[in-house]
Amino acid sequence: METVNDREDFSYILENYKEICYNVNNAREKYGRGEVDIMAVTKTVPYEKVNFAIENGLCLLGENRVQEYLSKKEFYDKRAQVHFIGHLQTNKVKYIADSVSLIQSVDSFKLANEINKQAGKVSRIMDILIEINIGEEISKSGIDKSQLFELVSQISELENVRIKGLMAIPPIGAGEDVFEKMNELFCLTKEKGFENVSMDILSMGMSGDYEMAIKHGSNLIRIGTKLFGARNYLKG
Ligand SMILES: *Cc1c(COP(=O)(O)O)cnc(C)c1O
């Protein structure tokens, strides 16, 4: 992770945020869409910068890596909520079950079942999204869309887990049809009216494609680079 020096000026983060808000509002108006939540994706970003973003109104954070999250969470401004958005191994669920408000990257019954167990241990219900590998890329996480209804149906039986929607990471440069397909799956799942399932959140859209995602019904966009600048994995 990078380190921050005392005199560093974070005002560019606020400028970036304002620009994103402006673009989001334009896209909503243009495509006739409702509220869109903007998540700050914090991988590799030092907590000082994240806290600056929170002070300026970004109150939803997205964390990718359990280890990194655990090293930063106690320093985070408590006003923010955290979603886990990265690939999650079953044996790590226990470390995050008491502190994240939602897990976006659920792509197997096995994982959902472990979340159910760990949520039960801390007496809570964990909200989750089902991640779909919408670009059908080998080596990407997420389920195949053909498995969606069966998985939703199985998970809906779990007592301490609530499905709140769907999430996807479309391939870089994906065509509009991919976003359209996600929206279609979201609407179809909603129409099915599964018990214990509320299709409230469609999480898609990142720095390079959030306007297109909003066009196709996303109501939660996950922004890293456009907010905090390019990630530098080499420092620290
Ligand atoms: C890194 C990441 C993002 C943000 O990507 P940017 O292109 O930097 O905005 C969003 N979602 C997930 C799951 C990510 O891992």
The ligand as a MOL file (V3000), in Angstrom:
LIG
                    3D

  0  0  0     0  0            999 V3000
M  V30 BEGIN CTAB
M  V30 COUNTS 15 15 0 0 0
M  V30 BEGIN ATOM
M  V30 1 C -11.1040 -2.4050 -8.4560 0
M  V30 2 C -12.5480 -2.6800 -8.5410 0
M  V30 3 C -13.4620 -1.6660 -8.9250 0
M  V30 4 C -13.0460 -0.2680 -9.3040 0
M  V30 5 O -12.3480 -0.2510 -10.4970 0
M  V30 6 P -11.8890 1.1240 -11.1600 0
M  V30 7 O -11.7960 0.8070 -12.6030 0
M  V30 8 O -10.5960 1.4940 -10.5530 0
M  V30 9 O -12.9420 2.1340 -10.8810 0
M  V30 10 C -14.8120 -1.9850 -8.9230 0
M  V30 11 N -15.2460 -3.2180 -8.5940 0
M  V30 12 C -14.4090 -4.2040 -8.2290 0
M  V30 13 C -14.9620 -5.5390 -7.8670 0
M  V30 14 C -13.0420 -3.9650 -8.1990 0
M  V30 15 O -12.2050 -4.9520 -7.8520 0
M  V30 END ATOM
M  V30 BEGIN BOND
M  V30 1 1 1 2
M  V30 2 1 2 3
M  V30 3 2 2 14
M  V30 4 1 3 4
M  V30 5 2 3 10
M  V30 6 1 4 5
M  V30 7 1 5 6
M  V30 8 2 6 7
M  V30 9 1 6 8
M  V30 10 1 6 9
M  V30 11 1 10 11
M  V30 12 2 11 12
M  V30 13 1 12 13
M  V30 14 1 12 14
M  V30 15 1 14 15
M  V30 END BOND
M  V30 END CTAB
M  END
